[in-house]
Every structure is written in C-alpha cells, then in structure tokens.
Amino acid sequence: MQATYSYGTVRDSKRTAIYAVRVHDRLLDPAEIDQVAARMREKIEARGELSADVVVVQGDAKETLHLSGTPYSVSRVRAAMFSAAIRWMPVEFD
C-alpha cells in the first residue's frame, strides 16, 4: 500500500524552520523513514533552504506517535503538535 504524506513547519528562529512530514496509511521501517526525510530535504533545498531539519511523524494517536529526527527538532515538533500549532498540508514526492 502506498503511503500518503502531509507536511507542516515549526518556526525555530526568524530564519530557520523545522519541517515535519506526517506519514498516513502505513508504518515505515527505518530505511524508508530516511528516504522520506531525504526526499523532503531535496524539496526544501530546491526552494533555496539549505539547512532545514526534517522530522518524520508516524501514528494516529498521542499514545502511538513515533517521531524520527534529531532530538532537538523532535522535541520542538512534539510540543507544536500537542499545542495544535502545526497546520498540515498535503505533499507528494516524485
């Protein structure tokens, strides 16, 4: 089954953002998580941002969420999710 994705941003500073990619419809293994993060980084770099962090989010409920990324970025995204500060938008990877 093909997964669908959405993304949102968490402002880290005036000049940087952390990008969160949410995986819908299935759970990914660690290699697939790395691929999704790499594809998101490619999209971000194509827009001119060269040093953005990406966090991959899996799971549907607070108890089943699994976030993958650097510890700092994961904590920022988790806090933003629980305060409903992320607006999710669909994204497609070629």
N, C-alpha and C positions, 0 to 999 in steps of 0.2 A: 504494500500500500504506500502510495506517495504521500509524503507529509506536506502540510501547508504551513506557511510561516507568516508571522507579523513582526513588526519591529516598533520600538519606541526609543526615545532618548531621555537620558538623565543628565541634566546640566551639571558638570563637575566644577567648572570655573567659567569666567567670562569668555574664554577662548577654547575650551575643550568640553567635549560631551562623551558620555559613555553610551554605547548603543546596546540595547537589549534585543535579542532575537528570540521570539517565542515559537516553540515547535508545537504544532497541533496534530492530532490524529495518530501519533505513534511515539514510541520512545526510541531514542537513538543510542547507539553504542559510542564509546569514547572516540573512535576514529571518525565516525560520522559527525560528531559534535565539533571536532577540529575542522572538518571540511566546511561545515556551515559557518563557523566563525571566520574561516579564511575567505569564503565567498562574500561574506558581509564586509570584511576589510577591503576586498577588491572594489566593491561598490562605493565604499566610503572614500578610498584613495582616488577613484575615478572622478569624484567631486572635488578633490583637492585637499582633503583632510588626511594627513599622513601619519598621525599618531593617536588614533582613536582606539579606545578599549572596546572589546565586544564581550558580552555576557550572553550565553545561551541558556534559555529558560525552558524547562520541561515540567509537565504535570498540570493538573487542573485545580487542585485544592491546596489550601495552605499547608496541609499535612503531607502532601505528595510532591511539593515543588522541589526541583533539583536545579540549582544554578551552577553553571560552569564558567570559569574565568579567573582572573586574578582576585585574590581575597578582598582587596580594597574595592574593586569595581563590583564584585558580588554583593558586598555589604551595602554599597550605595544603591544598587538596583533593588535589592530586597527591601530596603527602607522606603524607596519610592513606590514600590508595588503595594506595600501594606498601607501606605497613606494615599493610595489611588492617585499618584502624581504622574503616572505614565499613560500616555494616550497611544494605543496600539493602532498601527496602520498595516495593511497587507503589503507583503514584499514577495517578489518572485526572483528566483535565481535561475539563470540560463543554464 
